[in-house]
């Protein structure tokens, strides 16, 4: 650990955990000192001025932030909240974090996780994934500029979503960069005057990485997507006065109503789902290390859009499910899955939905790699049951797989019997199910399976889990 002590400030280099010990000592001369001890055993001392030598606990112990708005303490309201990770925190030999986590005291926990989130170790070069419905990223914003410019790359399939928002300093002002009806759009509002510019006839929400940029000067507004550039006159005599913070990917829940009152539409309420990378604002690279606050996001791009690879049969409808899965709906609305026979990437199987609340992900299917003329075990990783089936009274032998259409270049064997066309999850768990390749030169093979469930006598299987699922 590296540390530098300048005046009354202990400066710590970021990126690693540091060991800090704080010791308060009231001396005989009534001159208190605060001792900070580093892991390198260097002692740093600083005197606490004036009447503030008292370290009595009046409002409780605050970690990371304070929520007591009614006190008149000089220090409260003048300290920024802590953003980062803490471990092994002890106060008077009490393990503070463990006590709060186990609810052994009157602890109030808000806005924390019980692990060190990956976003605290993220770099400016990493993409950002906006995953949850209310995801957002708050970054500090320079307010003085000659020309306002920004550029970034985005990947999404949402029809509407907030990319960048600054509320301005005046009551009615705001700047909004958004996905609107699958297209890229910018709105600049100063007082009652609004300028809106979009990139027409070219969707930005196509599931691919698209480079977008925006420039605002006292005379023009420029909006670009890849090679297409749109211009408009800036009808305002002066530039918008920006707020000291900007939002990327969404707004805090407490800010949404005020933004809609200003005139920000659907995007301010919905937020954004997808990935953003290579963010530059006024030629300065921005990202997770700048974050003042965030929620519902992950470092790296975890979104993928398998429907772009056309996994469904002709006439079927493909819809995105979750971060990286899909669902095919057949044209006759009877069959539950219409996945292309030659589709060999991983996908999921879903239940019959009596309502949206009962449409469950049942099974995740992973490709199996086999050497030519080789044999490979079909495991619970290949056929991964996502459903919490034991909750419905289903045992391992109550999950039955049936070979609907066998492989063309090999065979499925169950307990060494190639004639057997059904097997249970229990057979899979016991490594009894194998795929045997016939030695041909073909590099791909396909097995069509169905899965069905049967519950114990004391349970009734829900309608949406009855029947066969392919």
C-alpha positions, 0 to 999 in steps of 0.5 A: 500500500502506498500513502501520502500524508499532506497537511491534515489529509491522508491520501490513499492510492486507489485500486487496492484494499488498504489496512487502516487503524484509527485510535482516539486518545484523550491526553492529560493535557486535554489536547486530543490527537487522532492517530492513523496507523498504516500497515507499514507501521508508520504512525501519522498524527494530527490534532483535532482542533477546537471543541471537536475533540469529543468522539461521543456517539450521539446519533449512532455509528454511520458507515458510508453515509449519514441519514440523520437529517434532523441534527445540527452537527457541524460535520453532517451535510459537509461530507461526501458519501463513501463509494467503494468497498469496506472489509473487516470494519471493527469499532471498539472490537465490534465487527460492524459489518457482520453485526449489520448483515446478521441484523444483530442490532438496530442496523439500517442498511441501504444501498449496499451489497455484501460483496465487493462489486466488480464495478469498483475495479472497472476501468475506463476501457470496459463497456458498461451493461445496463441490466435492471429496470432502474439502472443508472450511472451518475457522473460529475459534469463540467459546466463551462465549455465553448462547444459541448461534444460527446461520442460513444458506442451503444448496443441495444434493441430497446425501442425507447431508452435514455442514453445521456441526460443533464437536467440543466440549472434552470427550471425548464432546461434539460439536454437529452440523448435517447433512443426514440422509436428505435432511432437516435434523437437529441433534445435541447430545451432552454426555457420554453424553446426546444430543439429536437434532432434525430437520425431518420431511416436508420435504426440505432437499436439494431443489436449491433455496436453503433458509434454515435456523436453529438456536438452543440455550439452557439450556432449549430447542433450536430447529431451523427450515427456511424457515417450519417450526420444530421445538422440543425440551427441552434435557435438559442442565443446562448448555450444551455447551462449544464448541471454539475452532474449528468446521468447515463443510462437512466435516472434515479427513481427520485429524479424521474418525476421532475424530469418528466415535468420538465418535458422529458418523455418516455425515455426518462421513465424507462431508462435504458437496457443494453451496453455503452462503451468508449464514452468521451465527453468534451474529449475526456474519456469517461466511465465507471471510475467517474461514478458518483452513484450507480445502480443496476449495471455491470462492467463489461457487455453482458447483453447478446441478441441471439435473434439476430442469428435467426434461430427460429424456423421460417414463419416463427417469431423470435423474442429476446429473453433476458440478457442472452437467451431467446424464445421462438413462437410457432406460427400455429401457436400450439408448438412451444418451440420452433428452433431451427434444426441446425441451430447448435448454440445454447438456448433455453426452453420455457413453460406454457404461460397461463399469464406472464407471471407463470412463463418460466424458464425451464431448461438451458441447453448447451452444445456438446463437443465430441471428437470424431469417432468419440464418445461424450457424456451428456451432463447436467451442464449440457441439459441444465434444468433452470426450473426449481423443480423440487418446489413442485414435488418433482424428483430427479426421476420425475424429469423425463427426456425423450429423443424425438428425432435421433442424431444423423451422425451418431447415437444416444445411448442410455446405460449403454443401450442405444435402443432406449429413447427415454431417460431421466434427469437422474440418469443424466446426473449419474453419467448414464447418457452418452452421445456416440459419434459414428466417425463420419466427416460431418462437423455438426449433428442435431438431437431433438429432445422433449422434456416432461415432468411428473410430480409425487402423489402428494403434489398437483402439477401446475397446468403450465408444467404439464405436457411435453416441452421441446 
